[in-house]
Each structure stands twice: as structure tokens, then as C-alpha cells.
Amino acid sequence: MQAQTAQFQIVAPRDRLSFFDIQSIDLPHPTTPLQVYAAVSADMARRLNWAFTLRDLISRPFGVCAIGGFSGAAPSSVAAGDRLDFFLVEAVRDGCLVLTERDRHLDVMTCITCHDRTVSITSSVLTHNGFGKAYMAVVGPAHRMIVARGLRRLAHSLS
């Protein structure tokens, strides 16, 4: 399901993006973007940190910084400039949490928005070179499935 929630943010103008995905779900009750991040990333930490370890090993020869995966921590608050796992918190507004990770190969932005009971995760990527494009050719399809599954698991855990 794709729904309009609070105003989302993307890393570059839509026509310049190498990857764009927005996924939404209605939850049983309202929540905050930080609560969504904490729940979805904790689930991902249990299920996917092996994949982040593999990603870090494969990417190291290309000068990509290790990200290590998700910690599973659930912070009670964040502010612009803080780190959430490997993401930089770019902005925190009512109903919106904007996270980025940038390197010489690509810029990634994840925007979590909440409006009433609807949650959306918007992912946008701007690639800078061939390695970034090749990386997203592999990661992009998997990312869509991972986010969809994370949102479904979140809705199930709250019902």
C-alpha cells in the first residue's frame, strides 16, 4: 500500500535518484517515527546483521566504510546530528524522522513518516559512480522486500 502521510523528504530531486521506494501500512494505533525505527531496526538486527557483516567484508576493498548493522537499541529521543546505528539523524519533525548515510559511492536517505495510524518509509538513493550503481542493483530489490516485511511484522506485533 502506498499512502500519503506527513511530508516526506528525499535525498535529491526525484528525476536524479537511482533508487526510490515508498511503502506504507496502517497500524492498529498511532505511533511515532522513532518508535517505528526502534521496532523495525530491532527486528532487522535479529534477522539481518549477518547480511551487514557480509556487505562490509565485500565492500571493504572498494573503500566503503563498514556499517556493522543495527544495534536493536530503542532510544527515547533523538535530535538532528545524533547517530542512530549507522545513520545520521538529519531532521526530526512532528511525524517525520529523516536519516542519511553518505559516502563516495552513494547518498542514502530514509524518511519515516507517521500520520494518524499510517506509517510510511521512504527510501531514496543517489549514486555517484559505477560501484554505487552496481551496489544498488543488488541491494535495491532486497531493500524493498526487507522494508515491506518489516512493516508487516510491525503491524502484526501491534495487533
Backbone as a printed PyTorch tensor [residue, N CA C, xyz], in Angstrom:
tensor([[[  0.8400,  -1.1750,   0.0000],
         [  0.0000,   0.0000,   0.0000],
         [  0.8870,   1.2400,   0.0000]],

        [[  0.5330,   2.2070,  -0.7770],
         [  1.2320,   3.4850,  -0.7910],
         [  0.2270,   4.5440,  -0.3890]],

        [[  0.5570,   5.3110,   0.6210],
         [ -0.3760,   6.3050,   1.1270],
         [  0.3290,   7.6250,   1.3440]],

        [[ -0.4260,   8.6720,   1.3590],
         [  0.1240,   9.9900,   1.6690],
         [  0.1300,  10.1460,   3.1860]],

        [[  1.2790,  10.3810,   3.7420],
         [  1.3790,  10.6380,   5.1710],
         [  1.9320,  12.0430,   5.3200]],

        [[  2.6000,  12.2880,   6.4290],
         [  3.2310,  13.5890,   6.6150],
         [  4.2200,  13.8220,   5.4750]],

        [[  4.6150,  15.0380,   5.2640],
         [  5.5240,  15.3880,   4.1700],
         [  6.8310,  14.5990,   4.2880]],

        [[  7.1700,  13.8340,   3.2560],
         [  8.4150,  13.0800,   3.2840],
         [  9.5120,  13.8750,   2.5760]],

        [[ 10.7430,  13.4410,   2.8010],
         [ 11.9130,  14.1020,   2.2350],
         [ 12.7180,  13.0740,   1.4720]],

        [[ 13.3150,  13.4800,   0.3390],
         [ 14.1900,  12.5920,  -0.4270],
         [ 15.5600,  13.2470,  -0.5950]],

        [[ 16.5670,  12.4420,  -0.9130],
         [ 17.9580,  12.8770,  -0.9170],
         [ 18.3130,  13.8080,  -2.0760]],

        [[ 17.5410,  13.7520,  -3.1540],
         [ 17.7970,  14.5750,  -4.3460],
         [ 16.4850,  14.6910,  -5.1120]],

        [[ 16.4180,  15.5700,  -6.0920],
         [ 15.2000,  15.6280,  -6.9190],
         [ 14.8880,  14.2420,  -7.4990]],

        [[ 13.6200,  13.9250,  -7.5780],
         [ 13.1640,  12.5910,  -7.9850],
         [ 13.7970,  12.1240,  -9.3050]],

        [[ 13.9480,  13.0170, -10.2720],
         [ 14.4900,  12.6090, -11.5770],
         [ 15.9910,  12.3070, -11.5460]],

        [[ 16.6730,  12.6230, -10.4540],
         [ 18.1030,  12.3170, -10.3260],
         [ 18.3630,  11.0570,  -9.5060]],

        [[ 17.3350,  10.5000,  -8.8790],
         [ 17.5160,   9.3530,  -7.9890],
         [ 17.8120,   8.0770,  -8.7700]],

        [[ 18.6720,   7.2570,  -8.1990],
         [ 18.9690,   5.9390,  -8.7380],
         [ 18.0330,   4.8960,  -8.1470]],

        [[ 17.4510,   5.2090,  -7.0020],
         [ 16.5330,   4.2930,  -6.3200],
         [ 15.5360,   5.1290,  -5.5520]],

        [[ 14.2650,   4.7290,  -5.6310],
         [ 13.2120,   5.3950,  -4.8710],
         [ 12.1780,   4.3460,  -4.5090]],

        [[ 11.7900,   4.3150,  -3.2430],
         [ 10.7890,   3.3640,  -2.7860],
         [ 10.0170,   4.0000,  -1.6460]],

        [[  8.7070,   3.8990,  -1.6990],
         [  7.8720,   4.3390,  -0.5890],
         [  6.8780,   3.2320,  -0.2920]],

        [[  6.8340,   2.8440,   0.9880],
         [  5.9280,   1.7910,   1.4200],
         [  5.1980,   2.2700,   2.6620]],

        [[  3.9260,   1.9550,   2.7060],
         [  3.0800,   2.4240,   3.8060],
         [  2.2360,   1.2860,   4.3390]],

        [[  1.8270,   1.4560,   5.5900],
         [  0.9350,   0.4820,   6.2210],
         [  0.1180,   1.2100,   7.2840]],

        [[ -1.0940,   0.7390,   7.4870],
         [ -1.9210,   1.2520,   8.5790],
         [ -1.7040,   0.3640,   9.7880]],

        [[ -1.4430,   0.9880,  10.9320],
         [ -1.2200,   0.2710,  12.1810],
         [ -2.4960,   0.2980,  13.0270]],

        [[ -2.5830,  -0.5550,  14.0410],
         [ -3.7710,  -0.5630,  14.8890],
         [ -3.9740,   0.7330,  15.6890]],

        [[ -2.8720,   1.4490,  15.9510],
         [ -2.9660,   2.7160,  16.6910],
         [ -1.8180,   3.6240,  16.2650]],

        [[ -1.9440,   4.9220,  16.5160],
         [ -0.8820,   5.8600,  16.1210],
         [  0.4360,   5.5440,  16.8330]],

        [[  1.5400,   5.9010,  16.1780],
         [  2.8770,   5.7190,  16.7330],
         [  3.7530,   6.8690,  16.2490]],

        [[  4.9930,   6.8720,  16.6640],
         [  5.9210,   7.9280,  16.2410],
         [  6.9770,   7.3400,  15.3110]],

        [[  7.6040,   8.1830,  14.5050],
         [  8.6790,   7.6690,  13.6360],
         [  9.8150,   6.9960,  14.4130]],

        [[ 10.1700,   7.5370,  15.5660],
         [ 11.2470,   6.9290,  16.3480],
         [ 10.8350,   5.5560,  16.8690]],

        [[  9.5830,   5.3980,  17.2720],
         [  9.1020,   4.0910,  17.7110],
         [  9.1090,   3.0960,  16.5470]],

        [[  8.7520,   3.5670,  15.3580],
         [  8.8000,   2.7000,  14.1700],
         [ 10.2340,   2.2680,  13.9120]],

        [[ 11.1690,   3.2380,  13.9180],
         [ 12.5720,   2.9010,  13.6780],
         [ 13.0540,   1.8700,  14.6960]],

        [[ 12.7650,   2.1060,  15.9790],
         [ 13.2440,   1.2020,  17.0310],
         [ 12.7010,  -0.2090,  16.8350]],

        [[ 11.4170,  -0.3340,  16.5300],
         [ 10.8160,  -1.6540,  16.3730],
         [ 11.3270,  -2.3660,  15.1200]],

        [[ 11.3520,  -1.6680,  14.0010],
         [ 11.7740,  -2.2980,  12.7460],
         [ 13.2690,  -2.6230,  12.7850]],

        [[ 14.0910,  -1.7190,  13.3150],
         [ 15.5390,  -1.9860,  13.3460],
         [ 15.8810,  -3.0940,  14.3390]],

        [[ 15.1380,  -3.2110,  15.4400],
         [ 15.3860,  -4.3100,  16.3830],
         [ 15.0870,  -5.6450,  15.7130]],

        [[ 13.9980,  -5.6880,  14.9460],
         [ 13.6660,  -6.9110,  14.2200],
         [ 14.7390,  -7.2180,  13.1780]],

        [[ 15.2050,  -6.1860,  12.4730],
         [ 16.2600,  -6.3800,  11.4710],
         [ 17.5640,  -6.8170,  12.1130]],

        [[ 17.8770,  -6.3080,  13.2930],
         [ 19.1170,  -6.6950,  13.9770],
         [ 19.1330,  -8.2020,  14.2170]],

        [[ 17.9960,  -8.7410,  14.6260],
         [ 17.9120, -10.1860,  14.8850],
         [ 18.0170, -10.9980,  13.6010]],

        [[ 17.5250, -10.4660,  12.5020],
         [ 17.3920, -11.2480,  11.2810],
         [ 18.4480, -10.9670,  10.2170]],

        [[ 19.0190,  -9.7560,  10.2130],
         [ 19.8370,  -9.3580,   9.0600],
         [ 21.2650,  -8.9210,   9.3580]],

        [[ 21.6890,  -8.8940,  10.5910],
         [ 23.0420,  -8.4000,  10.8420],
         [ 24.1050,  -9.2610,  10.1790]],

        [[ 23.8220, -10.5400,   9.9340],
         [ 24.7670, -11.3750,   9.1820],
         [ 24.9650, -10.7980,   7.7810]],

        [[ 23.8910, -10.2740,   7.1850],
         [ 23.9890,  -9.7030,   5.8330],
         [ 24.8300,  -8.4260,   5.8430]],

        [[ 24.7250,  -7.6400,   6.9200],
         [ 25.5420,  -6.4330,   7.0220],
         [ 27.0170,  -6.8070,   7.1820]],

        [[ 27.2990,  -7.8600,   7.9230],
         [ 28.6860,  -8.3220,   8.0690],
         [ 29.2390,  -8.7300,   6.7060]],

        [[ 28.4630,  -9.4750,   5.9370],
         [ 28.8750,  -9.8810,   4.5910],
         [ 29.0670,  -8.6590,   3.6980]],

        [[ 28.1430,  -7.7160,   3.7430],
         [ 28.2380,  -6.4720,   2.9580],
         [ 29.5210,  -5.7350,   3.2760]],

        [[ 29.8370,  -5.6340,   4.5790],
         [ 31.0470,  -4.9250,   4.9910],
         [ 32.3060,  -5.6110,   4.4680]],

        [[ 32.3430,  -6.9380,   4.5030],
         [ 33.5080,  -7.6780,   4.0020],
         [ 33.6880,  -7.5050,   2.4970]],

        [[ 32.5900,  -7.5950,   1.7450],
         [ 32.6580,  -7.4680,   0.2800],
         [ 33.0060,  -6.0440,  -0.1340]],

        [[ 32.4800,  -5.0670,   0.5820],
         [ 32.6500,  -3.6610,   0.2020],
         [ 33.9780,  -3.0480,   0.6430]],

        [[ 34.6210,  -3.6290,   1.6310],
         [ 35.8570,  -3.0550,   2.1850],
         [ 36.9170,  -2.7580,   1.1210]],

        [[ 37.1880,  -3.6730,   0.1580],
         [ 38.2220,  -3.3800,  -0.8470],
         [ 37.8980,  -2.1700,  -1.7280]],

        [[ 36.6450,  -1.7510,  -1.7500],
         [ 36.2380,  -0.6200,  -2.5790],
         [ 36.1880,   0.6900,  -1.7940]],

        [[ 36.7110,   0.6590,  -0.5630],
         [ 36.7700,   1.8680,   0.2410],
         [ 35.4530,   2.2560,   0.8880]],

        [[ 34.5460,   1.3090,   1.0230],
         [ 33.2560,   1.5830,   1.6540],
         [ 33.4040,   1.3710,   3.1510]],

        [[ 32.9400,   2.3390,   3.9300],
         [ 33.0040,   2.2320,   5.3860],
         [ 32.0820,   1.1250,   5.8770]],

        [[ 32.5550,   0.3930,   6.8670],
         [ 31.7280,  -0.6400,   7.4880],
         [ 30.5770,   0.0270,   8.2290]],

        [[ 29.3840,  -0.5760,   8.1340],
         [ 28.2440,  -0.0260,   8.8690],
         [ 27.8500,  -0.9050,  10.0440]],

        [[ 28.1940,  -2.1680,   9.9980],
         [ 28.0090,  -3.0250,  11.1560],
         [ 26.5970,  -3.5170,  11.4100]],

        [[ 25.5980,  -2.8990,  10.8590],
         [ 24.2300,  -3.3620,  11.0750],
         [ 23.5050,  -2.5740,  12.1450]],

        [[ 22.4180,  -3.1460,  12.6160],
         [ 21.5550,  -2.4890,  13.5930],
         [ 21.8670,  -2.9890,  14.9950]],

        [[ 21.7910,  -2.0870,  15.9620],
         [ 22.0880,  -2.4390,  17.3490],
         [ 20.8990,  -3.0440,  18.0660]],

        [[ 19.6920,  -2.7170,  17.6290],
         [ 18.4980,  -3.1670,  18.3360],
         [ 18.1350,  -2.2600,  19.4960]],

        [[ 18.9010,  -1.1900,  19.7080],
         [ 18.6230,  -0.2480,  20.8000],
         [ 17.3590,   0.5460,  20.5000]],

        [[ 16.6890,   0.9880,  21.5500],
         [ 15.4550,   1.7640,  21.4070],
         [ 15.6020,   3.0980,  22.1490]],

        [[ 16.2070,   4.1010,  21.4950],
         [ 16.3810,   5.3900,  22.1700],
         [ 15.0340,   6.0720,  22.4280]],

        [[ 14.9770,   6.8410,  23.5000],
         [ 13.7210,   7.5200,  23.8320],
         [ 13.5770,   8.8430,  23.0910]],

        [[ 14.7090,   9.3900,  22.6300],
         [ 14.6470,  10.6310,  21.8540],
         [ 15.9120,  10.7590,  21.0120]],

        [[ 15.8140,  11.5350,  19.9410],
         [ 16.9570,  11.8660,  19.0950],
         [ 16.8020,  13.2980,  18.6270]],

        [[ 17.9190,  13.8600,  18.1930],
         [ 17.9190,  15.2180,  17.6420],
         [ 18.7870,  15.2140,  16.3950]],

        [[ 18.5790,  16.2070,  15.5490],
         [ 19.4110,  16.3530,  14.3540],
         [ 20.8740,  16.3530,  14.7730]],

        [[ 21.6950,  15.5890,  14.0530],
         [ 23.1170,  15.4650,  14.3600],
         [ 23.4580,  14.2180,  15.1610]],

        [[ 22.4650,  13.5790,  15.7890],
         [ 22.6970,  12.3290,  16.5160],
         [ 22.9080,  11.1940,  15.5220]],

        [[ 23.4020,  10.0650,  16.0210],
         [ 23.5270,   8.8500,  15.2160],
         [ 22.5010,   7.8400,  15.7160]],

        [[ 21.8570,   7.1880,  14.7780],
         [ 21.0120,   6.0280,  15.0540],
         [ 21.6480,   4.8890,  14.2890]],

        [[ 22.3330,   4.0150,  15.0050],
         [ 23.1100,   2.9620,  14.3720],
         [ 24.0610,   3.6060,  13.3620]],

        [[ 24.0120,   3.2330,  12.1030],
         [ 24.9330,   3.7930,  11.1030],
         [ 24.3790,   5.0340,  10.4230]],

        [[ 23.1640,   5.4370,  10.7620],
         [ 22.5420,   6.6060,  10.1480],
         [ 22.8510,   7.8860,  10.9160]],

        [[ 22.9560,   8.9850,  10.1820],
         [ 22.9780,  10.3160,  10.7610],
         [ 21.5430,  10.8140,  10.7940]],

        [[ 21.1160,  11.3410,  11.9290],
         [ 19.7900,  11.9380,  12.0190],
         [ 19.8850,  13.3320,  11.4020]],

        [[ 19.2510,  13.4950,  10.2460],
         [ 19.2790,  14.7850,   9.5290],
         [ 18.2190,  15.7360,  10.0610]],

        [[ 17.0400,  15.2000,  10.3710],
         [ 15.9400,  16.0490,  10.8240],
         [ 14.9590,  15.2410,  11.6550]],

        [[ 14.3770,  15.9090,  12.6280],
         [ 13.3060,  15.3450,  13.4350],
         [ 12.2270,  16.4130,  13.5020]],

        [[ 11.0610,  16.0790,  12.9350],
         [  9.9220,  16.9930,  12.9670],
         [  8.7100,  16.2040,  13.4440]],

        [[  7.6670,  16.9040,  13.7450],
         [  6.4400,  16.2400,  14.1400],
         [  6.0260,  15.2560,  13.0530]],

        [[  6.0160,  13.9820,  13.3720],
         [  5.5860,  12.9650,  12.4270],
         [  6.6150,  12.5710,  11.3810]],

        [[  7.8730,  13.0090,  11.5080],
         [  8.8680,  12.7310,  10.4680],
         [ 10.2720,  12.5840,  11.0740]],

        [[ 10.9630,  11.5280,  10.6710],
         [ 12.3450,  11.2800,  11.0660],
         [ 13.1410,  11.0520,   9.7860]],

        [[ 14.1800,  11.8590,   9.5700],
         [ 14.9810,  11.7800,   8.3480],
         [ 16.3820,  11.2970,   8.7090]],

        [[ 16.8000,  10.1920,   8.0790],
         [ 18.0910,   9.5530,   8.3500],
         [ 18.8960,   9.4660,   7.0630]],

        [[ 20.2270,   9.6530,   7.1710],
         [ 21.0740,   9.5330,   5.9870],
         [ 22.3340,   8.7370,   6.2880]],

        [[ 22.8890,   8.2180,   5.2190],
         [ 24.2310,   7.6340,   5.2160],
         [ 24.8240,   8.0320,   3.8780]],

        [[ 25.9700,   8.6870,   3.8950],
         [ 26.5780,   9.1920,   2.6710],
         [ 28.0320,   8.7460,   2.6010]],

        [[ 28.4460,   8.3410,   1.4040],
         [ 29.8600,   8.0540,   1.1730],
         [ 30.1910,   8.4190,  -0.2740]],

        [[ 31.3880,   8.0690,  -0.7290],
         [ 31.8050,   8.4930,  -2.0690],
         [ 31.0630,   7.7590,  -3.1760]],

        [[ 30.3660,   6.6750,  -2.8440],
         [ 29.6610,   5.8800,  -3.8400],
         [ 28.1770,   6.2340,  -3.9550]],

        [[ 27.5690,   6.5860,  -2.8230],
         [ 26.1400,   6.8880,  -2.8520],
         [ 25.7010,   7.6670,  -1.6230]],

        [[ 24.5800,   8.3360,  -1.7610],
         [ 23.8960,   9.0180,  -0.6600],
         [ 22.5680,   8.3100,  -0.4710]],

        [[ 22.3040,   7.8870,   0.7590],
         [ 21.0760,   7.1750,   1.0930],
         [ 20.2850,   8.0220,   2.0680]],

        [[ 18.9920,   8.1510,   1.8420],
         [ 18.1080,   8.8310,   2.7840],
         [ 16.9120,   7.9380,   3.0530]],

        [[ 16.6180,   7.7630,   4.3310],
         [ 15.4260,   7.0480,   4.7640],
         [ 14.5860,   8.0340,   5.5560]],

        [[ 13.3420,   8.1580,   5.1680],
         [ 12.4280,   9.0910,   5.8190],
         [ 11.2380,   8.2970,   6.3530]],

        [[ 11.0530,   8.3220,   7.6600],
         [  9.9370,   7.6240,   8.2890],
         [  8.9070,   8.6720,   8.6750]],

        [[  7.6930,   8.5170,   8.1560],
         [  6.6300,   9.4720,   8.4600],
         [  5.4430,   8.7400,   9.0660]],

        [[  4.7820,   9.4260,   9.9740],
         [  3.5850,   8.8980,  10.6320],
         [  2.5030,   9.9640,  10.6020]],

        [[  1.3090,   9.5450,  10.2230],
         [  0.1480,  10.4300,  10.2490],
         [ -1.0420,   9.5900,  10.6800]],

        [[ -1.6190,   9.9420,  11.8160],
         [ -2.6710,   9.1230,  12.4160],
         [ -2.1400,   7.6990,  12.5730]],

        [[ -2.7770,   6.7240,  11.9530],
         [ -2.3330,   5.3270,  12.0700],
         [ -1.4760,   4.8770,  10.8930]],

        [[ -1.2320,   5.7580,   9.9280],
         [ -0.4820,   5.3780,   8.7300],
         [  0.9980,   5.6950,   8.8880]],

        [[  1.8210,   4.7030,   8.6170],
         [  3.2760,   4.8330,   8.6590],
         [  3.8100,   4.6180,   7.2490]],

        [[  4.7480,   5.4640,   6.8350],
         [  5.4230,   5.2830,   5.5470],
         [  6.9260,   5.3210,   5.7490]],

        [[  7.6150,   4.4730,   5.0190],
         [  9.0760,   4.5130,   4.9650],
         [  9.4430,   4.8110,   3.5180]],

        [[ 10.0950,   5.9500,   3.3350],
         [ 10.5270,   6.3850,   2.0110],
         [ 12.0390,   6.2670,   1.9480]],

        [[ 12.5250,   5.5600,   0.9470],
         [ 13.9620,   5.3730,   0.7600],
         [ 14.3590,   5.9760,  -0.5770]],

        [[ 15.4040,   6.7960,  -0.5560],
         [ 15.9030,   7.3810,  -1.7990],
         [ 17.4170,   7.2930,  -1.8170]],

        [[ 17.9580,   7.0280,  -3.0200],
         [ 19.4080,   6.8600,  -3.1640],
         [ 19.8680,   7.6120,  -4.3970]],

        [[ 20.9600,   8.3250,  -4.2240],
         [ 21.6480,   8.9880,  -5.3180],
         [ 23.0180,   8.3290,  -5.4350]],

        [[ 23.2940,   7.6830,  -6.5750],
         [ 24.5950,   7.0350,  -6.7500],
         [ 25.5610,   8.0190,  -7.4030]],

        [[ 26.8620,   7.8480,  -7.0940],
         [ 27.8980,   8.7470,  -7.6030],
         [ 28.8350,   8.0990,  -8.6150]],

        [[ 28.8220,   6.7670,  -8.6920],
         [ 29.7720,   6.0950,  -9.5830],
         [ 29.2970,   4.6660,  -9.8900]],

        [[ 30.0970,   3.9550, -10.6480],
         [ 29.7450,   2.5980, -11.0590],
         [ 29.5650,   1.6410,  -9.8970]],

        [[ 30.4080,   1.7560,  -8.8760],
         [ 30.2590,   0.8620,  -7.7300],
         [ 28.9250,   1.1160,  -7.0360]],

        [[ 28.5570,   2.3770,  -6.8890],
         [ 27.2670,   2.7070,  -6.2700],
         [ 26.1050,   2.1350,  -7.0540]],

        [[ 26.1760,   2.2270,  -8.3750],
         [ 25.1210,   1.6790,  -9.2360],
         [ 25.0550,   0.1510,  -9.1110]],

        [[ 26.2140,  -0.5100,  -9.1360],
         [ 26.2490,  -1.9690,  -9.0130],
         [ 25.7250,  -2.4040,  -7.6390]],

        [[ 26.1210,  -1.6840,  -6.6160],
         [ 25.6610,  -1.9770,  -5.2550],
         [ 24.1400,  -1.9060,  -5.1810]],

        [[ 23.5610,  -0.8460,  -5.7330],
         [ 22.1060,  -0.6750,  -5.6700],
         [ 21.3740,  -1.6700,  -6.5600]],

        [[ 22.0160,  -2.1500,  -7.6320],
         [ 21.3820,  -3.1700,  -8.4710],
         [ 21.1160,  -4.4410,  -7.6600]],

        [[ 21.9960,  -4.7250,  -6.7020],
         [ 21.8370,  -5.8920,  -5.8350],
         [ 20.9620,  -5.5590,  -4.6310]],

        [[ 21.2470,  -4.4470,  -3.9880],
         [ 20.5880,  -4.0990,  -2.7270],
         [ 19.1600,  -3.5950,  -2.9290]],

        [[ 18.8940,  -2.8820,  -4.0120],
         [ 17.5760,  -2.2800,  -4.2260],
         [ 16.4150,  -3.2590,  -4.1210]],

        [[ 16.4140,  -4.3540,  -4.9110],
         [ 15.2980,  -5.3070,  -4.8090],
         [ 15.1690,  -5.9260,  -3.4150]],

        [[ 16.3030,  -6.2400,  -2.7970],
         [ 16.2570,  -6.8050,  -1.4530],
         [ 15.7060,  -5.7850,  -0.4560]],

        [[ 16.0990,  -4.5340,  -0.6230],
         [ 15.6430,  -3.4800,   0.2850],
         [ 14.1120,  -3.3830,   0.2820]],

        [[ 13.5170,  -3.4220,  -0.8950],
         [ 12.0490,  -3.3390,  -1.0000],
         [ 11.3890,  -4.4600,  -0.1970]],

        [[ 11.9010,  -5.6710,  -0.3340],
         [ 11.3250,  -6.8090,   0.3890],
         [ 11.5410,  -6.6800,   1.9010]],

        [[ 12.7130,  -6.2270,   2.2980],
         [ 13.0310,  -6.0970,   3.7190],
         [ 12.1300,  -5.0590,   4.3840]],

        [[ 11.9400,  -3.9090,   3.7370],
         [ 11.0800,  -2.8730,   4.3050],
         [  9.6320,  -3.3590,   4.3840]],

        [[  9.1430,  -3.9880,   3.3230],
         [  7.7660,  -4.4980,   3.3320],
         [  7.5650,  -5.4950,   4.4680]],

        [[  8.5220,  -6.3890,   4.6180],
         [  8.4200,  -7.3860,   5.6940],
         [  8.4990,  -6.7220,   7.0620]],

        [[  9.3800,  -5.7490,   7.2120],
         [  9.4940,  -5.0430,   8.4860],
         [  8.2050,  -4.3340,   8.8690]],

        [[  7.5550,  -3.7010,   7.8990],
         [  6.2850,  -3.0250,   8.1870],
         [  5.1860,  -4.0290,   8.5340]],

        [[  5.1300,  -5.1370,   7.8140],
         [  4.1210,  -6.1660,   8.1270],
         [  4.3480,  -6.7360,   9.5220]],

        [[  5.5890,  -7.0080,   9.8780],
         [  5.9020,  -7.5490,  11.2020],
         [  5.5700,  -6.5320,  12.2890]],

        [[  5.8210,  -5.2490,  12.0130],
         [  5.4700,  -4.1990,  12.9740],
         [  3.9610,  -4.1830,  13.2080]],

        [[  3.1800,  -4.1790,  12.1360],
         [  1.7140,  -4.1740,  12.2740],
         [  1.2280,  -5.4010,  13.0470]],

        [[  1.8170,  -6.5560,  12.7380],
         [  1.4220,  -7.7900,  13.4330],
         [  1.7600,  -7.7070,  14.9210]],

        [[  2.9250,  -7.1540,  15.2510],
         [  3.3340,  -7.0830,  16.6660],
         [  2.4640,  -6.1160,  17.4720]],

        [[  1.8270,  -5.1670,  16.8030],
         [  0.9880,  -4.1910,  17.4970],
         [ -0.4880,  -4.5820,  17.5330]],

        [[ -0.8380,  -5.6530,  16.8290],
         [ -2.2610,  -6.0380,  16.7890],
         [ -2.6270,  -6.9930,  17.9190]]])
